[in-house]
Every structure is written in structure tokens, then in C-alpha cells.
Amino acid sequence: MIVITGALGFIGSCLVAKLNEMELKRLVLVDDFSKKYKEHNLVNKSYLHKIDRSEFITWLKEKGDDVDFIFHLGARTDTAEFDKALLDELNLNYSKEVWKWATHHKIPLVYASSAATYGLGEHGYEDSHRVVEKLKPLNPYGDSKNDFDKWVLKQHLTPPFWAGLKFFNVYGPNEYHKGRMASVVLHAYKQINKTGKMRLFKSHNDKYRDGEQKRDFVYVKDVVSICYFMMQNQLENGLYNLGSGKARTFKDLVNATFRAMNRSIDVTYIDTPEDIRDKYQYFTEANMNKLILAGYKEGFHTLEQGVEDYVKNYLTEFKYY
């Protein structure tokens, strides 16, 4: 059996689809299943059980010996969440419990960390364990993810294999429910459909022109391919970046969306809200050498390829992966 926490969510439900494609259907899905607005993410997917996240640890105590692998992707992912107690409960303490039971039952574990741990990138974007204690995330969400990474690296007892994946800017199908936390591709698609235009934040940094702020955008199909690779190959234990390895501008992203929609490009710029200007990331780029040197050879969608697939094969028909 393979367990996926956060299975109703964006990346979790895409991972269920990927595992089904690989003929893996003995899946145990863990989430808050009272959130009916997410239920379309699991339509036409095959699995054994659905377990509420509040009951999962108890279930593990009873069934842990039957589990072959855990993907712990469930988390509170809102970067504007400032309730530290809630983040500690869902992102830190819950993850510690999953880790302890994976260790106790000798279950390999892959969990979701985040590129939010890197803050403004003062220490670069290399997935080295040496820099984890130095990192300064920009929000409580990033703190919660980095706090768990720091805790993990201090553990003497571990699962037989573990990896923490530092997700960069993931976009793709099954994120319809995410609201303002959805990718810029989805926001652009909606805005272009409604107005024929797209508004982006101006740059308030002399080093970057308007629209030329850069992020590492990674297509969700690449993310779940790497998750599957991790399960199949069980590499050296540790933290791994999960991005495309290539920073691209927001202008590139939006232009690719216009082209995929066969619409004329029309971009305007608005001021970045003052309350987030001092915490705004102007550049992120995953150093992917560790994963590639470990044997991952599948490559990555270019930004244009990923956006075209997303827009033409999912957004235009409101389809799910």
C-alpha cells in the first residue's frame, strides 16, 4: 500500500493520477474530506481507502505494517497564514508524528518541504544541509517548513529512506480550488478570458524591469514524475530541490499563456502592495544538480511546453489530471 497525505489537493491528486498511470492502485488517501470543493480532484481515480487526516495517526498504529511507502504532501500552504499555532499543528507537529511512525514501522517517506524556506535567497538556492540553519524564510509558512527540515536533520532514528522535496513555483491542472494561492498561469488564463489583458506587479527593485522578476516555475507533471522516481529508486537520504532549474520572468509566463490561448499579448503593470514589497522575491532558481547526479534523467517541460499543455489540454475544457 502507498499512502498519500494531502491527496485531495493540487500536487497530491496529480500524484494519485501518476501512480494510477503506472498501474498502482492500492493507494490510501489522507486529507480533510469535508472540503467538498476539492472532491473533483479525485474523480475517475483508483484507490483503496480514504482516511480523514485526524484519524490517520491512529490508523497508522493499526495498519502501519501493511504500508510500503508514504508521500506526506498534506500541509497548510497559505503563505499569508499568520496563525503560528495552526501552522505548528498542521505543518510541524503533524509531520513529526508521521515521521515517527514511518521510522517505527520502517516505511520509506517522501515529504513536502518548500522553496519558501530560502527566503530572499541570501544563501542561494542549493539544497545543501549545511545552509538549513542559516535560512530566513519570509513568512510563518516558510518558517514551519524550515523548522521541520531542521528537526529532521537532527534525528538519529529515521525511516529506511527519506527525502524532503523543496517545491518551487508549481503550476498545472487540479489547482482550480486554490483561489488566490493558485499559480499565475491560472490567474492569467482567467483574467485574459475576462478582459483580454493581464496585469502584473511593477518592479520596485532597480535591478529588474517591470515584469522581469524571475521565478523557477515547474510543471506539476514533472513534480509527480520525480516523486515516482524517488519511490522507485530510494536515493541518498536528504533534502532535494524540486524546480525546473531555470528561472524565467513573469512576462515570459504570461506571454506563453497568451500564445497558448491564441490571443494578442496585452500586459499592463500595477504597483506591488506596500505590505508585501519588503518580502517580495525577485529571483528564485533551484539548483537541481543533486537530483540529476542521483540519476534523474527524464528532463523537464520548458515553461512554454508546460503552459501550452496546461492551457490547451486542461484549462480550455476545465479538465482534471
N, C-alpha and C positions, 0 to 999 in steps of 0.2 A: 504493500500500500504506500502511496505517496500522499503526504499532507501538504495542502496549500492554505496558509492563512492569508486573509485579505482577498479571498477568492472571488468575491463579488466586485472587487474594484477593477481599476483600469488594467494594471500590469498583471494582477492575479488572474483575471478572467482570460486575458490573452495567453497566459501560461497554460491554463486549462486547455485552451484551443490547440496550442502547440503540442501538448502531451497527447491529446486525442489524435492529432495528425500522426504521431509516432506510435499509434495503436496502444497507448497507455490509458486505461480507463478505470483502473482500481484507485480512484482518487477520493480523498477525504477533504471536503471543502469547509473551511472555517471562516466565519465572518459574523457580523451583526445582520442576521437575515430579516430583521424587522424593517430594514431600509428597502422598501418595495420599489423605489425609484431606480434601483440598481439591477433589479431582477432580470431585465432583458439581456444583461451581460452573460447569463448562463443558458440562454435559450439554445436548444439543439446541441448542448454539450453533455458528455457522458461522465458519470461519476458514481461512486458507491454511496457516500453519506454526506449530508450537510450537518454541521455541528456549530451551534452558537458559540461565539468566542468566549462567553462567560462560562461555558461548560467544557471547554477544550482541555484545560489542565487536568480536570477530573477524568475526562475521557482518556487522556494520555496515561494516567496512572493505571487504568484498567486495560488499555489496549496497546500500550507503548511497544510491547514486544512484537507486535504484528506490523509495525510501521517500518518501512525500508528507507524513507527519505523525508525530510521536512524542508519545505520552502516557506520561510517566515517572512511574508511580504506585508502583513497587516500592520497598520500604523495610523496615527493621526497625522496627516500630511499637510495640513493647512499652515503655510509659512506665516500667516497673520494671526495664528493662535497664540495668545499670551497667557493662557491658564497653565502655569507650570505644573501644578498638581495633576491636571489632566494628562499633560504630556509625559510626566513621570510615570503615571499609572499605565498608560497605553503603549508608550514607546520605550520606556526604560524597564520598569519593574515587570511588566508582562513578558518582555523579551528575555529578561533574566530567568523567568520561570520556564519558558520554552527551552532556553539553553541548558538549564539544569536537568530537565527531563530528557533532552536529546543526549546529554552526557551520560545520565544514569542508564538509559536504555541502549546506549551505543548506536544512536541514529545519526547519520550524516545530516548536516544542517547548512543551508544557504539562507542568509537573512539580508533584508534590505537596509543598507546604510544610505547615505545621500551625499551628493556633491555640496549640499548646503553646509557640510562640516568645514569646507575650505574657506568660508568667509569671503573676504576680499581677495584671496589668493596671495596673501603676503608671503606664504611659504610654498608657493607653487601649487601644482595640481598633480603631484606624484603620489601614488598610493603606497608610500613608504610608511612603515610602522614607526619610524623614528620621529616623524613630524606630528603624530596624532596629539600628543600632549601640548603641543605649541599652538594648535589651530584655534581660531577665534571666530566661530560662527556668528552670523549677523542677527539671528533671531532665536527664540526659545525652541522652535522645531529643530533647527540645526544643532543647538546645544544638546537636545535629547538624543539625537542620533550620534553625536560625537561622544557623549557620556557613555553610551552603550559600547561603542567601539573601544573606548579607554578601559572600561570594565572588562570586556572580553580579552583584551591583550594582557591583562593581569591574571587571568585564570590559569591555574596549573592543571586542572581537570577539564578536559574538552571533549566534544564529540569526536568520533574517529576521523571525520573530515568536517571542516567548517570553512565558510567563506562569507565575508561581508561585502556586498556589492554596492559601490558608491554610484548610484544612478545620477546622471547629469540631466539635461532637459529632454525628457522622454515625451514623444508625441505619437499619435496614431489612434486607430479605432478602439472603441469601448471606453472612451473618456467623455462621452456625452453628458454624464451625470455630474461632472466636476465643477460646473459653474465657473466662477472667476479663476479657479485654480487649473482650469483646462489649458492646453497648450495654445500658443499664439496662432498656430495653424487653424485650430477650430474657431478661435475668435475672429481671425481674418476671414475665414470662409463665411461665417455668419454676417459679418459687417459688410463684406463685398456683395453678398447676395442682397442685402437690405438697401445699401446706399450706393454701391458701385465704387466705393472708396475704402481706404484703410487708414486709420490714424495710429501713429506710433509716437512713443515718447521722444522728445528732443534730447539731445545730449547736453549735459551740464558739466562736461569734462572737456577741456581744451584739446585733449589728445584724440578725441573721437568726434567725427561729424555726426549730424543727426541721422539716425537710422543705422549707423555703423558700429553701434555697440555689439559685441560679439558673445555668442554662447556656443557651447557644444550641444547641438541638437542631435538626438539619437532616436531612430525609429524603433517603435516598440517590438517589431518583428525581430530586429537584431537583439534586443534585450532578452526576449524569451529564448532565442536560439542559444545565447550564451548561458542562460540558466540551464537549459537542457544539456549543453556541453559540460557544464560544471557537474551535473549529476552523473553523467556517463564517465567522466574522466577523473574526478576527485583529485584535484591538483594539490599543490602545497597549501597548507592552511594559511589563511590570512585575508587581508583586505584587498579588494580589486576594484579599480576604476571600471565604470561601465558607461562609456560615452562613445562617440564616433571617432574621437581622436583628432577632430578637425573643427576649430572654431569658425563659425560663419555669422554674418551680420543679420540683424533683424530685417534689414532691407532685402537681403538675399532670400530670406524665408518668405516674406510677403510677396515678393516678385514671383517666386516659384508658385505660390498659391494662386495669384492672378493668372499665370500662364496655364496652370493645370485646370483652371475654370474657364479658359479661353476668353478672358476678359482683359480689357485695356488697363494698364497699370496706372493707378492714381493714388498716391500716398501723400498724406499731409502729416504735420507734426504738432504735438501739443506738449505743454510743459509737464515734466515729471512732477507728481505731487511732492510738495516740500517735505512731508513727513517720512518719505522713503528715499529722498535724494542721497542722504549720507550713508545709506545702507544698500545702494544700488550697485549691482555688479556690472562692470563694463566689459569684463572679459572672463570667460571660463573655457578651459580646454583640457580634456582628460589625457593624461599620459597613459597610453594603452600598452606600453611595452611589456609589462608584467604578464598580462593575459596572452599577448601574442607570442612571447617567448615560451609560455607554458603550453603552446601548441594550438591555439585557436586560429584556424586558417579560413574561416568562412567569409571573412571580409564584412563590409558594412554598406548599407544603402548610402549613396550620396544624398545630400539634402534634397536635390531635385527629384531623384528616384523615389525617395520616401514620401515626399509631399504629393507627387503625382499618383502614387499607389493609394495613398490615404484619401485624396480628394476624389479621384475617379472611381475607385472600387468600393468606397465606404460612404463618404460624406454625401455624394450626389444622390445616393439611394437610401441614406440613413441606415446602412447595414452595419452589422456587428461582425467581429472576427471570431 
